[in-house]
């Protein structure tokens, strides 16, 4: 069995040039992540207007806890919720931008980014004691959370792949590791 022909990879770039390319990709990815959060937020608003499901205050309480600010379960810190929501979107968008630059693209990358977004949220929420493991949530909540994170990942990925060329895609390791 022969592997499909691939174009000859570009010559290796110097470390400073590679870092600069990765930095630009991360910045564009952060912008893509903000776009992804916008799309996800619209989807959440539409869903919540139809289902009556309330906004979650867990992100805001999580951020307050991470920053060692006093918070209780009764707190509904809307500004903090937005800071966590948009900040996480930008940070994980930067990661997606780097992925686009190094050739991690397409449906597999969209799916992987959905998992990364879910895992990040659950890690920080559970590590701070502000969230419960998703397996303890009602199934409907699990479905909506996963769907909204998939919307974020798809919108972020499509933007990142449009705005960022796979300039650092490597041909190394295609045959064996």
N, C-alpha and C positions, 0 to 999 in steps of 0.2 A: 504494500500500500504506500503510495506516495502522498506527501502532504501538498496542499495547494501552493502554487507559487505565490510568494509575497514580494512586494517591492523591496529593493535593497534599502536597508535602514540608512538614515543620514549618518554622517560621521559623528563620533562621540563629541559631545559638547564639553567645554571646560566647566569646571565646578562653579565658578561665579556666574557664568551664563546660564547654567542649569538652575541654579538657585534663583536667579532673577526670573526665569521662565516660570518656575514653580510659584514664586511670589505673586507674579501677575495672574497666574491661574487661580491661586487661592483668593485673590482680591475679586476677580471676576466671578469665582464660585460663590463668594460671600454675597455678591449682588444677586446671583442666581438663587441663592438660598432665601434672600429677602423676597424675591419674586415668588418662590415656592411657598413661603409663609403667607403671602397675600392670597394666593390661590387657595391654600388650605383654609385660611380664615373665612373666605367667602363660602367655601363648601361647608364649613362648620356652621356658619350663620344660617345657611339655607336648611341644613339638616336640623338644627336646633329649633328653627321656626316651625318646622313640620312635626318634629317628634316631641317637642317640649322639654328635651333634655337640657339641664342647666349647664352653664359654664363651670369649669373646674377651677378651683382656687389652689390646687395642689402645686402647680408650677410656681406661683408667687410665694407660697409658704416655703417651698423648697429653696428658692433663691434667697429669701430672707434668712433661712437657716444656714445656708452655705456662707453667707456674709455675717453670720453671728448676730443677726438682728432679732430682737424678741418677736415671737409669733406664737399664735395659738391656733387650734383647729377651727375656732370661730372666726378667725380673720378672713376677710375677703379682699386681699390686697391687689386691686385691679391694675394699678400701675406696675407693680412687681410682676404680676402675671404677664403683662405685655412685654416687660423687659426680658423675662425668661423665654417667652414664646419667640420673640424676634431675635434675641441674642443667640439662642440655640439654633435657630434657622440659619443665621449668618455663619456661625462657627461650623456647623455641619455642611453648609453650602460650600465653605472654603475647602473642606475635605473633598467634596464632590468635584470641585474645580480642579484640584490636583489629580483626581482620578481621570478626568477628561483629558488632561494634558499628557498623562502617561499611557493613555489608550484603554483605560477601564471604562467602557462605554456600552450603551445599548441596554436591552432588557435585563441582562444579568446584573449590570451595575445599578439599574433602577431598583431591582428587587433587593440587592445587597444594601443599598442606601436606605430602603424602607426599614430593613432589619437594624441597621446602625442607628437610625433615628429612634426606633422603638427601644432599643437596648440602652441608648444614652439616657433617654427620659426615665426609664425604669431604674437604671443604675443610680442616678442622682436622687431620684425621689425616694427610693428604698434605702439608700445609704444614709440619707439624712433623717430617715424615720417619718417622712412626710407623705409617703405613698404606700399603698399596699400592693403586694404581688398581683399581677393581672389575673392569675388563675383564681384569685378570690373575688374578682369582680363579677357582676352579672354578665352573661354572655353578650348581651346587647352592647354593653359598654366596651367590651373587648373588640367586638366587630367594628364599632364606630371609630375607636381609637386607631385600630389597624388601618381602616379605610382612609382616615384623614392623613395618617403618616404616609400612606402609599401615594396619595394625591400630592403631598409635599415633595416626596422623593421624585415622582415622575415630572412634576413641573420644574423642580430644581435641576434635574438631570437633563431634561430637554433644553432648558436655557443654557446650562453649562456646556453641553455638547455643541450648541449653536455658536456660542461666544468664544469657545476655547478650542483651538486646533490640537490634535494629538501629536504635538511637536516632539514629545519625549517618549513616544511609544518605542519600545525596545523589541528587537528581533531575537535577543538572547533568550535561551531557555525554551524555545518552541518545540524542540525535539526531546529533550530530557532535562532533568533537574539534577 
